[in-house]
Amino acid sequence: MGFDYCFVCGENNPHGLHIHFEKDGDGVVGYFHTEPHHMGWPNVQHGGITSSLLDEASAYVPLHLGLVTVTAELNIAFKKPIRVGERVRIEADPTKISSRLLLVDAKITGEDGEEKASSKAKMIVLTKAQKEELGIGELS
């Protein structure tokens, strides 16, 4: 997304998750391997990490459509624990696209295809003035 220090995708953030999302149709897909320092409960990935993965995947959908957005709402359903050492797939797809709003569904699945968590995000398309106010130029 052009931000080298983003916690989820930034390559230069030494504490980050270093996720890379690829375009997949109108959506995106990425993968993550849970390490011990991502724990909340013993041997279980912290829910905040799970939330961050879903939010970032949702944010990459409009990016790949050439839009700059912010998350206005993120509703998450935690379904199964993500265990330390587990590799998961994160995917997100748009369900509604308009000039000022994107709705995005995302989910995390284990290697066996079992759904671990899902989300519904409301992404607001920023105006030029809003981007300037936040110090965001055009993203490439």
Protein Blocks (a to p, Z undefined) as FASTA:
>chain_A
ZZakbfklmmklmkbnoiacddehjbccddddddfklccbehiacfklmmmmmmmmmmmm
mmmnopacddfbdcdddfbdcdehiacddddddfbdcfkbccdddddddfkopafbdcdd
ddddddfklmmmnopacdZZ
